[in-house]
Amino acid sequence: MKKIELILIMTIIFVITSCELSPFVREKEIINPEQTNVKEETSLFNQENSDDQSYEFVTNDTRFLNRNGYTFWSVPYVNTHDDFEPVTVTVRKESGRSEAGFGIVFCKQELNGKSYMLTVLINGNGLYTVGKVIEGSFYYLDKGWKASDSIRRGQGVNNKLSVTYDSESKLFFLYINDYKVTSFSTSEDIIFKNSKSGFAVVIANNETFPANPVKVTFEK
């Protein structure tokens, strides 16, 4: 009888542990964007060539080493259609803290008199998150950071981020390196036409500036 009880207890512990490990992310693996100063900073995203769609973000400015860090974004592209135009960008982080996120922003618009946009971030530790930014404040849409085997880890590696939208289900779909990773939705009644999209980079509060800059490239 005791042996059966022991097996039952061990099984319960295994199930609980498995359920907790899936969404569990150690704090040292991430920089929480909701704790940073979220700010548009177009001047830090430089177009590498006027004839292509490549941008480079690079800075080692010690002014950005404050208590909370920063999330900088820029939106050079405009959706000219009534429907959602899929967003696909190849991102590559060359240097900077591996736990600090980088990625894309889209559906940037004024909503009820407030600045609004959606964002997908990944980091060099193989994690991703989906969120929305309202008046400079970040809110998670998919229960925080999650691990994905679809993400290529480390620095100097390419990761392709793609977001599509299904008008019937009203769901966005996130693909990383052509693998469907998750779907998500937002409660706001957003408008696609004339909304903007672009890029985002998180600056950790413990970057080793000026010796080691944060450098991220984006290819649309």
N, C-alpha and C positions, 0 to 999 in steps of 0.2 A: 504493500500500500504506500509506504513511504517512498519507494522507488518511483511509483507512478506520479506521486505528488511532486517529486523532485523534477521529473521529466516535464511535467506540466508547467512548473514554475520557470524552468529554463527556457521552455518554448515561448512563454509569455514575455520573458525578458528579451529574447531574441527578436520577437516581433516588434516590441516597443522600441528597442534600440535601432532596428532597421528603419522604422518609420521616422525616428528622430534624426538619423544620420543623413537622410536624403536631403532635407532642406537646410540642415545645419551647416553654418559657415563660421569659421573662426574669425574673430575680429581682426586678427593680424593679416588676414587675407584680403581685406577690403578697406576702402575709404568710403564712408557713407556720404553720398551726395547731398542728402537732406541736411547735413551738418555744415556744408560748405556755403560760401557766398556765391550764389548763382548769378552770373553777369554776362551780358553780351560784350564781346571784345573782338570785333571784326579785324582789327589791326594785327592781331596775333596769328590770324589764319591767312597765309600768303599764297596766292595762286602761283604755282611754279612756272606755268607757261600759259600765256593768254589764249593759246590755240587748243589747249586741252582742258580736262576737268580735274586736274590734280591740285591739291592744296597741301601746304605744310604748316603745321603749328610747331613753333619752337620758342622757348623762353628759359632763361636762367636768372630772371630778375628777382632779386631778394626781397623786393617790395611785396611779393605775393606769398612770402612765408609768414603768415599770421597764424593766429590760434586755430582757425577753422579751415584754412585752405580755400580754394576757389574751384568753381566749375565754370569754365568759359565756353561760350558758344557763338556760332555765326551761322547765318541763314542766307546764302547767296542764290538759292534757287526758288523759283515761284511755280506753283501748280496752276497752270492756265486752263485746266479743264474742270468741268462740274464734278467729275468722279475723282476718286483718289488715284493719283499716279504712283505706282510702286516705286519705292525708294531702295536703291541698291548702291552700296558704297563698300569698297575694299579699304580696310584700315590697317595700319601697321605702326606699332609703337617701337621707336628706335631706342629711346632712353627715358629714364624717369622711374619712379617707384612702381613696382609691378602690381601692387594692390590698388593703385589709383585707376579709375575707369576712364574710358574713352569710347566714342561711338557717334551716333547720329541723333539729330533732332528733326521733327517733322510736324506738319499741321500747325505751324506757328501762326497765330492770329490773335486778334483782339476779341475776347469773349466776355460779354456782359461788362464791358469797360475795363477788362483786365487782360494783361498779357498771358497767353496760354500756348503751350506746345507739349508734344509727346516726345519721349526719348528712349533710346535703347543704348545701354552701356555694357561693355565687356571689360575685363582686365587681364593682365598677364598671367594670372593664376587659374585661368579656365572658368571664370565665373561671369554671369550676365545678370542684368536686371532691366526691368521695364518700368517706366514711370511717366508722370506728367509734371509739368512745371507751371505753376500759377503765380504770377506776380513775384517771380524769383524764389518761390518755395517749391521744393521737390517732394512729390508724393509717390510711393510705390503703387504699381498697378498689378503686380504679379507676386505679391508676398515676399518682397525682398530679393536678396541675391541668391542665385542658384548655380550649381555646377552643371557643365555640359561637356560631354566628350567631343562635341562638334567643334569646340573652340581650340585652336592651336595655341599652345601656351608659350610663354617666353617673349623675348624681344626680337625685333627684326623679322617677324613672321607675318604673313598676310592672313587676314580673316575677312571674309565677305559677309556683310550684313545686309539682309533684304527684308523689307516689310511690304506685305500686300494687304488687301482689304476685300472682304466679301460683303457686298451690299445687302444680301438676303439675311445672313446671320448677324450682320453688323459687328463682325469680329475682324481684328487685325491678326495677321499671322507673321511670326518671326522665323526667318530662316538664317542659319549660320553655316556658311560654307555649303550651301545648297541642301542642308538638312533642316526639316521643320522641327523647331525647338519648342515653341509654345504658341498659344493664341491668347489674345487679351482684348478687352473692350474698355470703353470709358463712358461714364454716365452723362457727360456733357453733350449737348447738341452742336457738334462742331461742323464747320463748313470747309469743304475741300478747295473750292475755287479761290484762287489768289492767296491761299495759305503758302507758307514758306518752309523750306527744309534746308538742312545743312549738317553741321558737325559740332561735337562737344568734346572737351578735354578736362579732366579733373586734375588739379594741382594739389598734391598732398601737403599737409602742414610740416612734414619732415623731409621734404625734398632736399638734396644736397647741393643747393645753389651756392655759388655760381659754377662750381666745378663740374656738376653733372646736370645738363639741361633736360627739360621735358621736351621730347621731340616725337610728334605723331604725324604721319602722312595719310592723306585721304585721296582715293581715286574713285570718281563716280563713273 
